[in-house]
Amino acid sequence: MRLAFVGAGGVGGLFGAQLARAGQEVVFIARGAHLDAIREEGLTVHADSEVWTVKPALATDDPREVGPVDAVVLAVKTFQLEKAAAQIGPMLGEDTVVLPLQNGVEAREQLAATLGEERVLVGLCGTLSWIAAPGRIRSLGGTHFVRFGEPDNGKSARVQRLHHAFVDSGIRTEVPDDVHAALWEKFLFVVPVGGVGAVTRAPIGVTRALPETRAVLQSAMQEIADLARAGGVRLRDDIVERALQFMDGLDAGGTSSLQRDLAAGRPSELEAWNGAAVRLGRERGVPTPTHGFLYASLLPQHRAATGA
């Protein structure tokens, strides 16, 4: 397949590099020093047990140089999504499918409003990866995954083809029976972990071990479970317990992208994470006091980074 990754950071860089290493035709849409390094030396991934470099088919900051592809994988931050959607037109052929891998639960609807309902899948991923230096991705642990599907959960030919491309590249990939439940399960995990980590400025090994912060994590997870069910999403009865168990198996030094961005003074996805939990809680009549505290506590840093 010919795949364009819009964004070559922790998500796009890791999964795009894996696809390229397996022989898929991968194009990276990147920018700045990171783009320059990929063009000159390729993209290098530093994983736990190995280091490897790939040369993508093309690396550019201009989608007009790419032309139509089989799939566009959007791996930018949630606050960059609207701009990215407006720029990818030259890469969209008649049958091009768009796969969003943003954190949050609203990306698919945002993209469908711009690109059309029929073109956009529901997608999510998990990874502890980030840009360590221009042209270099650092990746921790073995919990990286990609999940996606049609909005109606149908097993379409285009979903199966994309699934095979990812699986054949060694990426742990799943087409869930209920992709909306999978999306909310991920939201239930990453938003509490991100918010608590950003407030405490501690890695996950600390926040999960201290009884006080673990209780905050559990409370925040339960609020999102309540939100999902209020919106008609069918979550497993023990989803909070499962999320806590998954958290316990992660690298103790891990931090979320939200935590890293706020600590570095960069724009963050706070509005699409804890902010979305608060807003959806109001809309659905579900109390979210834990997320309200996390959101309010982090808002000054977030607004300072965005210049608001």
N, C-alpha and C positions, 0 to 999 in steps of 0.2 A: 504493500500500500504506500501511497504518497501522503504523508501526514505533516501538517504544519503546526508547530507548537508556538503559540503566542505567549511569550514569557519563558525564559530559560533559567529561572531561579531554582529553588529547592524542589518544586514539583515538576515543572516543565523540563528542567535540566536533567534530573534523575531519570524520569520515565522516558523522555526523548532520547537520552543517551543509551538507555537499554534497548530501545527499539532500533536505533541506528547501529548499535553493535551487532544486533541480530540480522542486519541486512535490509531493514525497511528503509525507504527513502524519506528521510526526516529533514524538514526545514525548520530552522529556529528564527523566530522574530524576536530580536533582542535590541539592546541599545547601549550606548556609552562604551566604557572601558571593557565591560563584559563581552559585548559584541566584538570589539576589536580583538580581544584575546582569543575568542572562539574562531574568528576568521584566520588568525595567524597561526595558532598552535592547536586548535581543536578544543573540545570540552573534556576536561578531566574530572573524573569522579573518584573521591577518596572515601571508600566504604570501610567498614570495620576490618575486613580481612583482605582487601585488595584495592589496588589503584589501577584505573584504566582510562584510556583516552579514545575519543571517537572524533572523526571528521564528518560533520553533517553534510548532506547534499548541498545545502545552501544556508548561510547565516546572513541576515539582513535586517534593516529597520524599516524597510519599505515593502509592504505586501504586494505592491504592483510588480515587483521583480519576480514574484513567485508563480503567479498564475493559478488556475484551478487545481485543487487537491481533493483527495478522497475524504479526508477528515481534517477539521480544524479543532485542535485541542486548546481550549482557553485556560491558561495556567497563570493568569495575572491575579492580583489582589482584587477583592470585591469592589473597592473604590475606583479601580481602573477599568472595570468591566464595560461601562457605557462607552468610554472612548475606544476601547478595543473593538467592540461590536460595530462601531461606526467606521472602522478602518479596514475590516477584513473582507469587504465586498469583492475585491479583485481575486481573492482565493476561493470564492464560492462558485462552483459549477452547478449544473442542474441537480446533481445527485450528492453534492457535498453535505456531509453531516457535521454538526457542531457539537462538541462534547465539552461542557463546562466542568471544571474540577475545583471550583471555588469552595472555600469554607462558607458556611451559611446555608440557608434553606430557600433563598429567593432568586438565585442566579438564573435558573431555567426560565422562570416567568419574565424576568427582566430582558433576557435575550430574545425570547419568543415574541415579545412586543415589538422588537426591532427587526428581527430576521425572519419571523414567521413561525407559526406553531409546528409546522410539519418538519422543520429542519433541525430542531434542537432536542437533544437527548437530556435525560436527567443523569447527572454524574457526581461522583465524589471520590476522594482518595485519602490516604493516610500515609504520612512519611515524616521522619525527623531529619530533614535535609535543608541545606541553605547554601547561599553563595559564600564561600570562605574567602575567595579572592577572585579577581577577574579571570574568567575561564575555568574556575575550579568550584566544584560542588562537594560539600562535606555531608556525609550521610551516616547516621547512627542507627544501630539495631537492625533487626530483620523483620520489622512489622509493616513494611511498605505494601500498599495494596491500591487497587483501582476497582471501582464498582460503577456500573452504568446500566441504563436500560431505556426503553421507550416509556413515555409518560403513561401509557395505558398498560404497561408491563408486558406488552406483546413481545414474542421472540422473533423479531424481524430479521431478514437476511442481512441488512446492513449492521445490525447489532452483533449478529453472529460473526460476520467477517471481521469487524473491529475487535471482537473478543479474541478470535483466533490470532490476530496480529500481536496483541498484547501477550497472550499466553505463550505463543511461540518465541517471544523475546525474553521469557523468563520472569515476567511480571505477574505477581499473584493477582489474578483478575477474576471477577465474578459478575454474572448477570443475575441479580437477585430476583426472586419471585415477586417481591414487592420493593421496588427501588425507592419509593417514597419513605417507607419505613427505614430502609438502610440509610437514607439521607438524614433523617431525624435522629437515628441512633448515633451517627457520627457527630451531629450538632450537639447532642446530649453529652458527648464526651469532650469534644474539643473546646466548647465555649466555657464550661466551668473550669477546666484545667487552665485554659488561657487566662481567664479573668483572675483566678486565684493566684496563679503564678506571677501575673503582672503586678498585682497588689502587694504580694509578699516579697517579690524579687528573689524568689527561691526556686531551685529546680524541682522537678516532679518528685524526686526521691525524698525531699524534705517535706513537701506539702502533703504527700500521701502518708508519711510516717507520723507526723504530729497529730494527735487526736483532735486538736482544735481546728486545724486547717482541713483535715480529712472530713470533719463534720460539715464544714462549709462546702466542700466539694460535693458531698452527698446531697446536701440540701439544694444546691444549684442544679444538680442532675435531676432531682425529683421535680423541680419546677418545670424543667423542659419536658420531662415525660408527661406532666399534666397539660402543658401547652399542646404537645403533639396530639394527645388523645382528644383534647377539646376541639382540635381541627380535623378530627376524623381519621387520623393516622393510627394504624393498628400496630402498637408496640407490644413486645413480649412482657408478661407480667413481671419478670425478674430482670428487666433491662438495666435498672440502676445497679443491681448487684453485679451483673455481667460487666458493666462499664468500670466499676471499681476493681474487679478482678483483672480486666485488661490493663488498667492503669498500673496495677501492682507488678505486671510483667515487663514494663517498659524500662529502658535505660534510665538509671537514677539521675543522670546528669542532664536529661532531656528538658528542653524548654519549648514553649510554643512560639510561633511566628509573631503573635500578638505581643507576647512578653518581650521578645527580642527587639521588635520595632519600637515599642514605647520606651524601652530602656535606652535605645540609641537615639531617641528624639526624632524618629521617622514617622510619617503618617501610618496609621494602623487601621485594622478592620474592626475597631471597637463598635462602630455603628451597626455592622452586620452580624456581630457576635452578641455580646451582652446587651447592647442597645436594641437589637432586634428582639431579644427575649423580653425586654421591658415593653417595647411597643406592641408586640403580638399579645403579651399578657393583657394590656389594656383593651386591645381589640376583642379578645376572646373572653374577657372577664375572669382571667386566671391570675391570682396573686403571684408576683415574682419579687418578693422583698430581697432575696439574696442577690439576684441579678441587678436589682435597683441599687443596692449598696456598691456592688462591684463597678457598675457603669458610672455612678456618680463619683466614685473614688478615682477612676481613671480618666474621667472626662477632661480635667485640666491639662494633663499631659497630652492627651489626644488633640485637643484644640490648639495647644501651643505648637505642636508639630505641623498642624495644617494651616497655621496662621490665622485661625478663626478668632 
